[in-house]
Every structure is written in structure tokens, then in C-alpha cells.
Amino acid sequence: MTDPVQSPVLRLEGIVKTFPGVRALDGVSFSVLPGEVHALMGENGAGKSTLMKVLGGIHRPDDGAIYVGGERVVMAGPLEAKANGIVFIHQELSLATELSVAENVYLGELPRKRFGRVDWKTLAARTNAILKKLKAPFDARTRVGDLSIANQQMVEIARALTVDARAVIFDEPTASLTDAEKVVLFDVISDLTADGVGIIYISHRMEEIFKITDRITVLRDGQYQGTVATRDVDEEAVTQMMIGRKLDLSRSALDHELGEVALEVRGLSCGELYRDVSFQVRRGEVLGFYGLVGAGRTEIAETLFGLRDPSAGEILIDGEAVRIRSPADAIARGVSLVPEDRKGQGLVLGMNCRDNMTLPQVDDLKAGPFMAEGAEIAIFDQYRDKLDIRTPGWRQKVGNLSGGNQQKIVIGKWLSMHPSVLIVDEPTRGIDVGSKSEIHKLLRALAAQGYAVIVISSEMPEVLHVSDRIAAMYSGRIMRTFTADEVTEDSLIQAISGLGDDRAA
């Protein structure tokens, strides 16, 4: 725990930033102490990213000041921020995977000998010194493409530490990490704070916030809501600061009759990824899949959507055995998939909302050689209202929407195809707590409307909250299927650890 009388290594005071028609930051103040982990929280669109872009010199503030080590500075750009010891570890890695660790760490700043030749010995020595400090399990010569995501993230951190860092900003650092890899990251953060480095930690994961941070600052609608000591608050209090209201975390009881079996899987296998998987999901039901990373959950969804070929077993839709060889086959059979990576696989970020939502129907919406724009707009308007998508209009680029609204665009895209089975993989990854609640209510509402919904999630509270039944997976097998009434956290953990009853779904 840091000493509150210490001087901040970094301080922002009264930051104002306005874009056309939007006041993104309205007098925001924020500071981080040496050796402190300070969480910056808020819903998507609260101003967190804009504040960090001001700090990084990407945006010039309209008003306010930045102080580093007590001295006022002007961030003219990212290089200026780095020169002042402000280091960013972004959620999306920016590494050259074909190059070595050392080449990535000192990219653009390779040490040179006479006549401009690279000093490979010095390069390796400098890199290995940083890697030793980080306790990295690889050396300077390792090809980055051969590393796990967690170790690639460590390369990003090593790159950042080529300067004398005063403050390091981590933006959703655990989004793609396993539980074991998170432990490594938290150890690195602990080592940095032990050296007096201030950490700004941006995350929507409450359990991480309460595990590793000292203080929490909350933004809402571009305004500063307050700073609290983590030990003095609970999740409910922080949530209320973020969204301005209490969050209803109770699970709505099943208040409608279940329909016929929409999808049944019998003895499905796909090499070593999963084997002998059997389950069924009925209309009006939410079936949750829960398990550790690598348990085979996503691979089953990809098979049902025609992205993988099963090696054994059969798939039945409405009681009829079908062969699904491609996504086109799946769509024709009424199966839709909202993928885990909505930005990379579910959306075209540079396209507008309307075009994203109608993308699978391009051929059906043509009027001769041209698109029937009126029909496209009608579809967008229908699902914008139905899903409460918050956007100024259909012309807005999807990349400018919050994470929750982006996810609603992907869901709307598939609902407009009128599927009978909707598979949603990690429905709220990277989404703030308020938007999570909206997505959960939406999934329950879709089931009430007669859809058969499959939800794959790595978050236990989520899968417990939205599911009528839960299939617990371990090492490519369904170990046990629980009803909502009988499942407990302990029994679910046992099942996904291979310790539960070996009962197929």
C-alpha cells in the first residue's frame, strides 16, 4: 500500500476535451502515486480512452494541465509521453511476430556500430537485462510469433521499459489471458510497483480491480465522479458510481413454457479438440457452456456454425439430421453465431451501422444491380429499436460505438436473419458493467421470445445469471449438465476441473 502523503508521479488537473457536438471530458482530474495501482473505471463512453489519449499526446486538451513529477508538461505526441516516462500497454498487441524479442523491444532504436551496422551483442544484452527484471521465461533471441499471448504481452512491457518508466498504463490487459497467465501479469505489476512505478489499471473486471488496486477513480459521461480507496468500497458501491443507479443482479425466473428441441448434438467429436459431446437446447431456453480456456467450448460453436468439420457424431435441427459444411449452411439451417472476437470477426469497424447489420443479407436486398437502401434502413431501424442500440443514426461508423452497442449490432445482424438457434460466445467481453446487465436482459428476453440460445462464457457470475441449464466442460468433454436450481459455484468449479460427476448432458 502506498503512502498517501507522497507526491504523485503523474497528475492531470481539470482536463477538458470537446469534439464536435460532444464534451468528452469535462474538468477531469486524476493522479497516480509512486508504487500505487490506481484503477480508472467507467462505462464504455465514460471518457477513459479520451483521457488516456490526452495523456499520451494523441489529443490536445482544450483546458487543464498535466504534471509529471511535479513539473507541468505539454504532451506533443506519443514520443513526448514516452520521454516523460509515461508508458502504455495497449489491449491490442502491436508486435512484429516474425522478428525476435530483442528486435521488437528496440524496434526503431536498435543499437548501432560503425557504419550503421546493428550491434547484435549489445541488443541481446540490453534486452535480456530487461527480461530478467520481468522474470520472463524466454530470451532475447526468441521469435515473437512462437510466444503465447501472455508472453507477447510481456514483450510489450519490456519494450515499454526501455525508458525509465514513471507510470505504466495497462488497458484491459487480461482480456486474452488464461488464469495462469494473469498470475504472471500480476507478478510483473507487483515488481513494477516495488520499484516505485505508478500503475494506471483500466479494466471492466471487478474481481481484478479488488484484487490488485489501491485506489479507484470513476468517470461517468466525461465527468469525474470521485476517487475511493479500494479497501473502503465494494462492487455495488463502485457500480453505482459508474452508472448512477443500483444494478439488479438477480436472475429472472423462467416465466414461459419451453418449446420443442431446436438443436440436438449426439456424440460429436473434432479430433483432440473435443470428443463425444452430446446435448440439446429447446426453444425458449438459454443453455450455458462454462469451462476453462481450451476446454473446447468455442470449438463446438465453430463446428455448429460450419467453421470446423466434426470427425464423428451428428447434428440435428428440429429433429432432422443435417450436415453443416460452411457458415452458409448454418445460416440456411437457422443457426447463427455471435463470435468471441466481435471486432475482428463480427464487425467491419470502418463500415456504418446499417451496412454491418445487413451484411449477411446483401444478395437478398438487391434491387437489380443496386442495393435496396430503403429495405436496409428499415431493417436497421427495426433492430435499433428492438435492441435499444444507442447511435445517432445508421451512418455512424461501428468503430465509434461503445462495446455494448457494438455487441448489439452483431446480435441484431443475426436476429434479422430470423434464426432458430443463436450462439453467443463471450457475450460481454470488454463491456462495462451497466452494458453487461443490458446484454444479459436481452439474452433472457430473446429466449422468452422463443429463440434457442447458447451462451459461452468464461465468467461464472454471467453463466449463472443468464442460463437455464449449464454444461460444464473439461478437457474437451461435457462433465456434467446442471439445472439453474441445482447448480452451485463449488459444484461448477469441481466439474470444470475434472473432479465432478462424469455425466453427459
N, C-alpha and C positions, 0 to 999 in steps of 0.2 A: 504494500500500500504506500502511496506517495505522501509526502508531507505537503499539506495544503498551503503552507506559507511560502513554498518555493515559487520562484518566478517562472512563468510559462516559457517553454521553448518556442512556442508559437501562439500568437493571439490575433484574432480577427475582431474588429470592432465596427459595429454599425454598418455592415455591408449591405449595399443596395444595388440591385441589378434589375433593369427593366428591359424586356423585349417588346416588340410591337404588340400592344394590347394586353400584355401580361407583366405583372410585377412579380418576378420570380423570387426575389429576395427583398425583404422589407426591414432593413435595420437589424440584420442578424449579427450576433456576437458569439464567439466560440474561442476556447483556448485549450491547450493541452500542456500538461506539466511533464518535466523530465521523469522518465521511468513509469509513466502512467499509461494505462489502456483506457481510452476515452471513446465510448460508443457515440456515434452520430446516427440518430434514428428518425424515422418519419415515414409516412405513406409514400408510395410512388407519386411523384409530382410535388412533394413537400418542399423541395429546394436543395436536397443533399448534394446531388450531382452538380448543380449550378454553383453551389458554394465551393465545392472542391475544384471546379474548373476555374473559379476566380483565384483560388489559392495556387493552382498550377499555372496561372498565367495565360490560360486559354481564353478566358473572358476578362475584360477590364471592368472593374466595378464602377457604377455611376457615383457612388459615395461610399465613405468608410475607409478604413485603414488596415494594413497588415503589418504586424510586428514579429520579427524573428530575433529571439534572444534579446528582446527589449528595444531593438532598433527598428524604426519604420523602414519598410522596403516597398518597392514597386515591382510587381511581378510582370515583366515584359513578355514572358513566354516560358515554356517548359524548361528550357536550359537555364533561365534565370532562377526558377524554382529549385532546380537541382543544385545549382551553385550555392544556394542558400541552405542546402541540407534538407530540402523537402522532397521526399521520395514517394512515388506512387506505385503500388502493386495492384494492377487492374484485374478485374474479373476475367476478361478475355486476354489470354496469353498472346504475346507478340514476339515469338521466338522464331529463329531460322532453324528448322528441325534438321536440316542436312548438315549444319555446321556443328563444331564441337562446343562443349560447355564454355571453354575459355573464349572462343571466338564470339559467342553470344554475349558473354559477360562484358567484354570490352569492345563490342561492336561499334565501329566509328572512332574508337580511341585505342587502337592496337599499338603497343609499344614498338618503336622502330629502332633499327640500327642505322649505320651509314648507308647512304644511297636509297633510303626509304624502305629497306628490307624489314620484314616483320621479325621482331626479337621473340622467337617462339619460346625460348627458355624463360625469359622474364615474364612473358604472358602466362605460362603454365604456373610459375612460382607465385605470382600475384593472385591468380585465380584459386590455386589450391590453398593459399593462406585464408582467403575468404570462405572457401568451402569448409575448411577445418573449423573456423569460427562458428559456422552454421551446423556443424556436425553432420555434414552431407555424406550419404553413403555411396558417393561416386567421385571421380576426379575430373580434372580439367580437360582430359582428352576424350571423355565420353561423348558420343554423338547424342545430341539433344533428343532426336526422334526415337531413341531407344529407351528413354526415361518414362516413368509413369507421370500422370498429370501432376501428382503431388510433388515429385522431384523436379518437374519442369517449372512448377511454381517456385521452388527453391532457387532455381537458376534466375528467375525474375528477381527474387530477393537479393541474390548475390550480385546481380547487375546493379541493383539499387545501392548496394553497399560499397561500390567503387568510390563513392563520395563519403565524406564524414557526415552521416545522416544525423539530423536533429529530430526529425519527425518522419514517421513512415505511415502512409495511409493504405489500409487494406480495404478493398471494395469487394464485398461478398466473396471472401477468399475461400470458403469451404463449399461453394456451390457444386463443384465437381469432384469432391474428395470423399473417400471412404472414411469410416470411423477411425481406422488405424492411421490413415494419413492426416486426419485432423489433429491427432495427438502430436504428430511430428511438427505440424504448423504451430500449435500452441506452445510447444517447447522452444521453437525459434523465437516466437513473440516474447516468451519469458526471458530468453537470453538477451534480446534487444533491450527490454526494459531494465534488466540488471545492469546494462551499460549506460543507462540514463537516457535512452532514446524514448521519445514520446510516441505513442501509437494512437492513431485515429482508426477506429474499427467500425466499418459500415456493414450492417447485416440485418436481415429480417428474422434471423433465427434466435428466438428469445432464450433458448437454453444456453446458447453460446454467450450471449450478452451477459447473462447472470453468472456464467462460469468464469469468465476471464477479464471482465472490465471493472474499473474502479469507479468511473462516473458515466452518466448517460445524459446527453443533450438531445432534446427533441425539437424538431421543426414541424410546423403544420401550415400549409398554404403559404410558404415562403416567409413565415414569421417564427421568431424564437419563442418557444413555449416554456423553456426552463431547463436547468441543469440540476440533477439529483445524484447523490451517492448511491451506487448500485445496491449497497447493503441495506439502504433505508427504504427501498421500494419493492413491490412485487410486480408480476407480469400484468395484473389487472390495472395497476396504477399507471404503468408506462403506456399500456394500450389506450387508456382513457386520455392521456396527454397527447397521443398520436392522432386519435380520430375524434376526440371531443365528445365521446359518449362511451357508455359501458358496452362491452361486446357480449352478445348472447352466445355462449359456447355450448349450450345444451343441445342435445341431439333430438331432432323431431322424430316422434314415434311414427311407425308405419301406419298411415291412416287411409290406405287404399288397398284394394284387392290386387294380388299378384295375378298376372296373366299367364299365358302359355309359355313354355320354354322357347326362347328365341334362338339361343345358341347352346349347342352341346359339343363337348370335346371328349373323345374316347381314346385313351391310350396314346396320346400324341407325344412324339419324340422328335428331337432335332439334334442328332449326333450327341456330343457331350454337353451341349448347352442346357438341355432339359430332357427328361425321359418319363414315359408312362404317365403323362398328365391327363387327368380326367376331371371335368367339371361341367356344370350347366348354369346358365343365368336366364331368369324369366323376365318377361316384360313387367315393368314396374319395380324392378329390383336393382339395387346397387350391390355388386359383388366386388369387394376389395381384395387386392393382392398385396401382401406385405412380406418383406424378406430383406436380407442383407444384399448389398451390391454384388452382382454376379450370381444371384440365386436363380436367374432365368426368367424373371417376370417380363422384362421388356422384350426378350426374345420370343416369348409366347405371343405377345401382342403383335410383333412384327410378322410372325407366321400367319396369324389370323387376318392380317392386312395384306398378305401376299408378298411380303418383303423377304421372307425365308421359305425354303422348301422343307416340309417335315420329312423325316426319314421313316416314320411309322405313325399309325393311328389315323383317325378320321375326324372330320369337322361336319357337324350337322346344323343347318339353319332351318328353323321351323320344321324340324323333323326330317329334313331331306339331306342326305349326304352330298357334299359339294367338294369340288377341287378349286382351291384358290391359288392361282399361279402368279397373280400380279395385283397391285392396288386396284386396277380397273375391274378385275374380277370381284374383289372385295366390295367395291362401291356398288357394282351391279347387284350384289347379293345383299346389300343393305348394311354393310359393316364399314364403320368409319373410325379413324384413329387420330386423336389429338396427340402429337408426338411429345416426347420428353423435352426436346430442344425446340421450343416454339420459334425462336429467332432464326435458327439455322435450317429447320426442316418444315416448320408450319407456316412461315410467312415470307413474303418478299418485302423487306423493310423499306425499300425505295418506292414501292407502289402505293397507291392510295387505298383507303379502306374498302371502297366498293369493289375494286378490281381484285383485292385479296379475297374478299368474301365470295366472289363469283368465279374464282379461278377454275375450280373443277368442272364448271358448267359452261365453259367457253363455247364448246361446239353446239350446245343446246340453246344458247342465247343469241345465236347469229340470225340476222335478217338478211339473207343473201350473203354477200361477201363482208358485210359490216356487222358490228355488234349492235344488239337492240338495247340502246342505252337506257331507255325507259324501263325495260324489264329488269336490268341490272340495278338501277336505282331503287326500284320497288322492292327487290329482294333485300338490299342493304337496309332500307328504311324499316322493313318488317322486323328484321332481326336486331337492328339497333334498338328498337322499342322493346322487343321481347326480352332482350338480354340486358337492357339498360347500359348500352355502350356509350361512354361519355366522350364525345368527339364533336368539334364544331360542325362537321359535315363530312360527306363521303370523300371530298377531295383531300382531306388530311392524310399525310403520309403515315403509314402504320408505325414506322420507326419513331415517330414523335409521340406516340401514345404511351401511357403508363403500362407496366407489366400486366396488371389485371385487365385492362381494356384490350391489350394485345391478345391475351388468352381468350377473351370473349369473342374477338374477331375470328380466331381459329375455330372455336366451338360453333359460332354462327355459320361459318363456311360449311361445316359438315351437317349441321341441322338443316340447312337449306337444301340438302340432298335427300332429306327425309329418310334417314337410316332407321333400321330397327335395333341395331346394336351400336352403341357409342363407347369406344375405348378411350380413356383419358389417362395418359402416362404422366405422372408427377404434375398434377393439375395446378399447383400453386408454387412451384419452384421460382424463387426470386421475386415473389409477390408479397406486398406488405400485409400486415395482419388484418386490416379492415377489408382489403380486397379479397383476402383468403376467405373471410366469412361470406362474402357475396358469392364467390365461386362455389363454396360448399352448399349454400342455399340453392344455387342454380342447379347443381347436380341432383340434389334431392327433388327439386321441382320437376326436372326432366324425367326422373323415374316415375313420379306421380302422374305424369302425362302419358306414360305407357312405354317409354324407352327402356331397353335393357342396357344398363350402364355398368361398365367395368372400370374401376379406378385402381391404378397402380401408384403406390406412394411409399416413400422412404420415411415418412413422418408418422409415427404411431398415433399421436392425437388426431391426425387427419383421417387416417383409415378407420379409427374407432368412431369418429364423429359422423362420417358420411355413409358407412357401409351397413347393409342389412345382414350380409354374411362376409366372412373374411377367410381367404385361402392363404395359409401361412406356408411359405416356400423356403426350402433349404437345399442347397446344392443340386438344383435342377429338378426337385421333386416337390409336390404338394404334400406336406407332412400331415396337415390336419385342416379341416374347414370348420370354422366356428360360426354360430349364430350371434347376433348382436347381444342377445340376452345372456349367453353363457361365457362370452369371451372376457378374459381379464388380461391386464398388462403382463402379469407373470406367466400365464399360460401361453400368451402370444410370443413372448421372448423365448420361452423354452422351445416352442415349436420351430421358430426360425433359427434356433441354434442347434437343431438336430436332436433335441432332447425330448420333444413332445411325442405324443402317441403317433404311430405310423399309420394313420388312417387316411385313405384317399378321399378326395372331395366327392 
